Amino acid sequence: MPDPTAGSPDTSAAADGAPSEPGESPQHELDAFHRRLHRVRPAGLSAHTAQTTGMRRVEALSGATVGTERLWMGQTHVAPSTLSANHHHGESETGIYVVSGHPAFVFLRDDEEIRLETSPGDYIYVPPWVPHREENPDPDAEAIVVIARTTQEAIVVNLPDLRWRGPARTSDQGRSWRTY
């Protein structure tokens, strides 16, 4: 028998195994240490998220899907022989895990394009506001990555090129980022 919840987040059981219906708020769930866990099956990924030409994003964990407050997590699919549009993710830090394929991540450094070639198992960190693009040079296979963001929503600002056109950042708040 098909799973009737396959197209949506799993709301069938609380973390302790007790039944819980969507919208129901049992007394024990009011305690921060006894809230339930959520499972989102692959068929429950939502395409109702910001998009960039040349790639397809789907969200798994967000305020809309499971009620997150400060986290967004999902997947990006880049078709064979495809370049995404140039974009940035605003104030959000982005962590990327390469699941399949060999996508390249491109950004500018001193007006020179830098390409980070990746393989499955690699992680990429994209600092806030950094213009970049994803590329999938493989003519036959889609590249798939898992994305986690520090904002609850998937902020995407599409750009005409990789040059930053906003206000200059004057402080890194004592942090330094190693980008390659």
Phi and psi in degrees as GROMACS dihedral restraints (atoms count N, CA, C in turn):
[ dihedral_restraints ]
;  ai    aj    ak    al  type     phi  dphi    fc
    3     4     5     6     1   -64.7    20    10
    4     5     6     7     1   150.3    20    10
    6     7     8     9     1   -76.4    20    10
    7     8     9    10     1   117.3    20    10
    9    10    11    12     1   -68.8    20    10
   10    11    12    13     1   -14.4    20    10
   12    13    14    15     1  -101.3    20    10
   13    14    15    16     1     8.0    20    10
   15    16    17    18     1   -60.0    20    10
   16    17    18    19     1   -27.0    20    10
   18    19    20    21     1   -93.1    20    10
   19    20    21    22     1     9.1    20    10
   21    22    23    24     1  -150.0    20    10
   22    23    24    25     1   167.3    20    10
   24    25    26    27     1   -57.5    20    10
   25    26    27    28     1   147.3    20    10
   27    28    29    30     1   -76.8    20    10
   28    29    30    31     1   112.0    20    10
   30    31    32    33     1  -115.8    20    10
   31    32    33    34     1    23.2    20    10
   33    34    35    36     1   -83.5    20    10
   34    35    36    37     1   -19.3    20    10
   36    37    38    39     1  -147.7    20    10
   37    38    39    40     1   144.8    20    10
   39    40    41    42     1   -76.2    20    10
   40    41    42    43     1   167.2    20    10
   42    43    44    45     1   -59.3    20    10
   43    44    45    46     1   -29.7    20    10
   45    46    47    48     1   -89.2    20    10
   46    47    48    49     1     6.8    20    10
   48    49    50    51     1    91.6    20    10
   49    50    51    52     1    -8.4    20    10
   51    52    53    54     1   -73.4    20    10
   52    53    54    55     1   142.2    20    10
   54    55    56    57     1   -61.7    20    10
   55    56    57    58     1   146.4    20    10
   57    58    59    60     1  -147.7    20    10
   58    59    60    61     1   127.9    20    10
   60    61    62    63     1   -94.3    20    10
   61    62    63    64     1   151.0    20    10
   63    64    65    66     1   -55.3    20    10
   64    65    66    67     1   136.7    20    10
   66    67    68    69     1    83.8    20    10
   67    68    69    70     1   -13.6    20    10
   69    70    71    72     1   -80.2    20    10
   70    71    72    73     1   141.4    20    10
   72    73    74    75     1  -128.8    20    10
   73    74    75    76     1    82.4    20    10
   75    76    77    78     1   -58.2    20    10
   76    77    78    79     1   150.8    20    10
   78    79    80    81     1   -53.1    20    10
   79    80    81    82     1   -41.6    20    10
   81    82    83    84     1   -67.7    20    10
   82    83    84    85     1   -18.2    20    10
   84    85    86    87     1   -78.0    20    10
   85    86    87    88     1    -9.4    20    10
   87    88    89    90     1   -74.2    20    10
   88    89    90    91     1   -22.1    20    10
   90    91    92    93     1   -80.7    20    10
   91    92    93    94     1   125.3    20    10
   93    94    95    96     1   -57.7    20    10
   94    95    96    97     1   -23.0    20    10
   96    97    98    99     1   -89.0    20    10
   97    98    99   100     1    -3.6    20    10
   99   100   101   102     1  -127.5    20    10
  100   101   102   103     1    23.0    20    10
  102   103   104   105     1   -75.1    20    10
  103   104   105   106     1   158.6    20    10
  105   106   107   108     1   -83.3    20    10
  106   107   108   109     1   159.8    20    10
  108   109   110   111     1   -88.8    20    10
  109   110   111   112     1   158.7    20    10
  111   112   113   114     1  -122.2    20    10
  112   113   114   115     1   141.9    20    10
  114   115   116   117     1  -119.2    20    10
  115   116   117   118     1   133.6    20    10
  117   118   119   120     1  -118.2    20    10
  118   119   120   121     1   117.6    20    10
  120   121   122   123     1   -80.5    20    10
  121   122   123   124     1   158.3    20    10
  123   124   125   126     1   -52.0    20    10
  124   125   126   127     1   -38.2    20    10
  126   127   128   129     1   -69.3    20    10
  127   128   129   130     1   -13.7    20    10
  129   130   131   132     1   -94.4    20    10
  130   131   132   133     1     3.1    20    10
  132   133   134   135     1   -66.3    20    10
  133   134   135   136     1   139.1    20    10
  135   136   137   138     1  -104.1    20    10
  136   137   138   139     1   134.0    20    10
  138   139   140   141     1   -90.1    20    10
  139   140   141   142     1     5.4    20    10
  141   142   143   144     1   -83.5    20    10
  142   143   144   145     1    69.0    20    10
  144   145   146   147     1  -145.9    20    10
  145   146   147   148     1   167.6    20    10
  147   148   149   150     1   -62.3    20    10
  148   149   150   151     1   142.1    20    10
  150   151   152   153     1  -123.6    20    10
  151   152   153   154     1   158.5    20    10
  153   154   155   156     1  -130.4    20    10
  154   155   156   157     1   136.5    20    10
  156   157   158   159     1   -53.5    20    10
  157   158   159   160     1   134.6    20    10
  159   160   161   162     1    94.2    20    10
  160   161   162   163     1    -1.7    20    10
  162   163   164   165     1  -147.5    20    10
  163   164   165   166     1   162.5    20    10
  165   166   167   168     1  -128.5    20    10
  166   167   168   169     1   120.7    20    10
  168   169   170   171     1  -102.2    20    10
  169   170   171   172     1   141.1    20    10
  171   172   173   174     1  -130.7    20    10
  172   173   174   175     1   140.5    20    10
  174   175   176   177     1  -101.2    20    10
  175   176   177   178     1   144.4    20    10
  177   178   179   180     1  -112.6    20    10
  178   179   180   181     1   -55.5    20    10
  180   181   182   183     1  -115.0    20    10
  181   182   183   184     1   118.0    20    10
  183   184   185   186     1  -159.6    20    10
  184   185   186   187     1   176.6    20    10
  186   187   188   189     1   -61.3    20    10
  187   188   189   190     1   -38.1    20    10
  189   190   191   192     1   -71.2    20    10
  190   191   192   193     1   -33.2    20    10
  192   193   194   195     1   -91.3    20    10
  193   194   195   196     1   -42.5    20    10
  195   196   197   198     1  -134.5    20    10
  196   197   198   199     1     2.4    20    10
  198   199   200   201     1    87.0    20    10
  199   200   201   202     1    25.1    20    10
  201   202   203   204     1   -62.9    20    10
  202   203   204   205     1   156.3    20    10
  204   205   206   207     1  -110.6    20    10
  205   206   207   208     1   -32.7    20    10
  207   208   209   210     1  -135.3    20    10
  208   209   210   211     1    18.6    20    10
  210   211   212   213     1  -136.7    20    10
  211   212   213   214     1   139.7    20    10
  213   214   215   216     1  -130.3    20    10
  214   215   216   217     1   134.8    20    10
  216   217   218   219     1  -144.4    20    10
  217   218   219   220     1   139.8    20    10
  219   220   221   222     1  -168.9    20    10
  220   221   222   223     1  -160.0    20    10
  222   223   224   225     1  -125.6    20    10
  223   224   225   226     1   154.4    20    10
  225   226   227   228     1  -124.8    20    10
  226   227   228   229     1   135.0    20    10
  228   229   230   231     1  -116.0    20    10
  229   230   231   232     1   125.0    20    10
  231   232   233   234     1  -115.9    20    10
  232   233   234   235     1   118.7    20    10
  234   235   236   237     1   -63.2    20    10
  235   236   237   238     1   160.1    20    10
  237   238   239   240     1   -56.9    20    10
  238   239   240   241     1   146.2    20    10
  240   241   242   243     1    50.1    20    10
  241   242   243   244     1    48.1    20    10
  243   244   245   246     1  -129.3    20    10
  244   245   246   247     1   143.4    20    10
  246   247   248   249     1  -114.0    20    10
  247   248   249   250     1   135.1    20    10
  249   250   251   252     1   -76.9    20    10
  250   251   252   253     1   167.9    20    10
  252   253   254   255     1   -70.7    20    10
  253   254   255   256     1   158.6    20    10
  255   256   257   258     1   -72.3    20    10
  256   257   258   259     1   141.5    20    10
  258   259   260   261     1  -163.3    20    10
  259   260   261   262     1   170.1    20    10
  261   262   263   264     1  -140.3    20    10
  262   263   264   265     1   172.7    20    10
  264   265   266   267     1  -118.9    20    10
  265   266   267   268     1    33.1    20    10
  267   268   269   270     1    54.7    20    10
  268   269   270   271     1  -137.5    20    10
  270   271   272   273     1   -73.2    20    10
  271   272   273   274     1    -5.9    20    10
  273   274   275   276     1   -81.1    20    10
  274   275   276   277     1   133.4    20    10
  276   277   278   279     1   -80.9    20    10
  277   278   279   280     1   145.4    20    10
  279   280   281   282     1  -127.8    20    10
  280   281   282   283     1   128.9    20    10
  282   283   284   285     1  -108.0    20    10
  283   284   285   286     1   133.7    20    10
  285   286   287   288     1  -124.9    20    10
  286   287   288   289     1   134.8    20    10
  288   289   290   291     1  -119.9    20    10
  289   290   291   292     1   124.1    20    10
  291   292   293   294     1   -81.8    20    10
  292   293   294   295     1   116.9    20    10
  294   295   296   297     1   -88.5    20    10
  295   296   297   298     1   -49.3    20    10
  297   298   299   300     1  -148.5    20    10
  298   299   300   301     1   157.1    20    10
  300   301   302   303     1    85.1    20    10
  301   302   303   304     1  -171.5    20    10
  303   304   305   306     1  -134.8    20    10
  304   305   306   307     1    62.6    20    10
  306   307   308   309     1   -67.8    20    10
  307   308   309   310     1   153.4    20    10
  309   310   311   312     1  -112.1    20    10
  310   311   312   313     1   144.6    20    10
  312   313   314   315     1  -116.3    20    10
  313   314   315   316     1   125.3    20    10
  315   316   317   318     1  -118.1    20    10
  316   317   318   319     1   133.7    20    10
  318   319   320   321     1  -144.8    20    10
  319   320   321   322     1   168.9    20    10
  321   322   323   324     1   -97.6    20    10
  322   323   324   325     1   142.0    20    10
  324   325   326   327     1  -140.4    20    10
  325   326   327   328     1   116.3    20    10
  327   328   329   330     1    52.3    20    10
  328   329   330   331     1    46.2    20    10
  330   331   332   333     1    62.7    20    10
  331   332   333   334     1    16.6    20    10
  333   334   335   336     1  -115.3    20    10
  334   335   336   337     1   134.2    20    10
  336   337   338   339     1   -72.2    20    10
  337   338   339   340     1   127.1    20    10
  339   340   341   342     1  -109.0    20    10
  340   341   342   343     1   129.5    20    10
  342   343   344   345     1  -110.6    20    10
  343   344   345   346     1   124.0    20    10
  345   346   347   348     1  -100.4    20    10
  346   347   348   349     1   106.6    20    10
  348   349   350   351     1   -80.8    20    10
  349   350   351   352     1   135.1    20    10
  351   352   353   354     1  -126.6    20    10
  352   353   354   355     1   167.0    20    10
  354   355   356   357     1  -136.7    20    10
  355   356   357   358     1   162.2    20    10
  357   358   359   360     1   -52.7    20    10
  358   359   360   361     1   136.2    20    10
  360   361   362   363     1    98.3    20    10
  361   362   363   364     1   -15.9    20    10
  363   364   365   366     1   -75.9    20    10
  364   365   366   367     1   152.8    20    10
  366   367   368   369     1  -116.5    20    10
  367   368   369   370     1   145.5    20    10
  369   370   371   372     1  -127.3    20    10
  370   371   372   373     1   139.2    20    10
  372   373   374   375     1  -112.9    20    10
  373   374   375   376     1   127.5    20    10
  375   376   377   378     1  -113.5    20    10
  376   377   378   379     1   110.4    20    10
  378   379   380   381     1   -65.4    20    10
  379   380   381   382     1   161.4    20    10
  381   382   383   384     1   -55.9    20    10
  382   383   384   385     1   145.5    20    10
  384   385   386   387     1    68.5    20    10
  385   386   387   388     1     0.4    20    10
  387   388   389   390     1   -80.8    20    10
  388   389   390   391     1   116.4    20    10
  390   391   392   393     1   -64.9    20    10
  391   392   393   394     1   138.4    20    10
  393   394   395   396     1  -160.2    20    10
  394   395   396   397     1   175.2    20    10
  396   397   398   399     1  -149.9    20    10
  397   398   399   400     1   157.3    20    10
  399   400   401   402     1  -104.8    20    10
  400   401   402   403     1   145.9    20    10
  402   403   404   405     1  -133.2    20    10
  403   404   405   406     1   142.5    20    10
  405   406   407   408     1  -122.7    20    10
  406   407   408   409     1    98.6    20    10
  408   409   410   411     1   -75.4    20    10
  409   410   411   412     1   -13.2    20    10
  411   412   413   414     1   -67.6    20    10
  412   413   414   415     1   123.7    20    10
  414   415   416   417     1   -75.9    20    10
  415   416   417   418     1   -11.5    20    10
  417   418   419   420     1  -116.9    20    10
  418   419   420   421     1   -27.6    20    10
  420   421   422   423     1  -120.4    20    10
  421   422   423   424     1   139.4    20    10
  423   424   425   426     1   -70.4    20    10
  424   425   426   427     1   145.5    20    10
  426   427   428   429     1  -100.6    20    10
  427   428   429   430     1   136.3    20    10
  429   430   431   432     1  -126.9    20    10
  430   431   432   433     1   131.2    20    10
  432   433   434   435     1  -129.6    20    10
  433   434   435   436     1   152.1    20    10
  435   436   437   438     1  -100.3    20    10
  436   437   438   439     1   136.2    20    10
  438   439   440   441     1  -120.4    20    10
  439   440   441   442     1   138.5    20    10
  441   442   443   444     1  -126.9    20    10
  442   443   444   445     1   135.8    20    10
  444   445   446   447     1  -126.1    20    10
  445   446   447   448     1   152.7    20    10
  447   448   449   450     1   -87.6    20    10
  448   449   450   451     1     5.2    20    10
  450   451   452   453     1  -113.8    20    10
  451   452   453   454     1   150.5    20    10
  453   454   455   456     1   -68.6    20    10
  454   455   456   457     1   -22.7    20    10
  456   457   458   459     1  -110.1    20    10
  457   458   459   460     1   160.5    20    10
  459   460   461   462     1   -88.5    20    10
  460   461   462   463     1    88.5    20    10
  462   463   464   465     1   -73.0    20    10
  463   464   465   466     1   127.6    20    10
  465   466   467   468     1  -139.1    20    10
  466   467   468   469     1   120.6    20    10
  468   469   470   471     1  -116.9    20    10
  469   470   471   472     1   108.1    20    10
  471   472   473   474     1   -78.0    20    10
  472   473   474   475     1   143.3    20    10
  474   475   476   477     1  -129.3    20    10
  475   476   477   478     1   155.9    20    10
  477   478   479   480     1   -72.7    20    10
  478   479   480   481     1   -26.8    20    10
  480   481   482   483     1  -156.0    20    10
  481   482   483   484     1  -170.8    20    10
  483   484   485   486     1   -87.9    20    10
  484   485   486   487     1     0.6    20    10
  486   487   488   489     1   -79.4    20    10
  487   488   489   490     1   137.9    20    10
  489   490   491   492     1   -77.1    20    10
  490   491   492   493     1   132.5    20    10
  492   493   494   495     1  -118.4    20    10
  493   494   495   496     1     9.9    20    10
  495   496   497   498     1  -100.4    20    10
  496   497   498   499     1  -168.9    20    10
  498   499   500   501     1   -65.5    20    10
  499   500   501   502     1   148.0    20    10
  501   502   503   504     1   -75.3    20    10
  502   503   504   505     1   142.6    20    10
  504   505   506   507     1   -80.0    20    10
  505   506   507   508     1   125.8    20    10
  507   508   509   510     1  -101.2    20    10
  508   509   510   511     1   -10.4    20    10
  510   511   512   513     1  -146.4    20    10
  511   512   513   514     1   143.1    20    10
  513   514   515   516     1  -103.8    20    10
  514   515   516   517     1    14.9    20    10
  516   517   518   519     1    53.9    20    10
  517   518   519   520     1    37.0    20    10
  519   520   521   522     1    79.9    20    10
  520   521   522   523     1     2.2    20    10
  522   523   524   525     1   -97.5    20    10
  523   524   525   526     1   152.1    20    10
  525   526   527   528     1  -129.3    20    10
  526   527   528   529     1   140.0    20    10
  528   529   530   531     1  -113.9    20    10
  529   530   531   532     1   134.0    20    10
  531   532   533   534     1  -100.4    20    10
  532   533   534   535     1   113.8    20    10
  534   535   536   537     1  -103.4    20    10
  535   536   537   538     1    -1.0    20    10
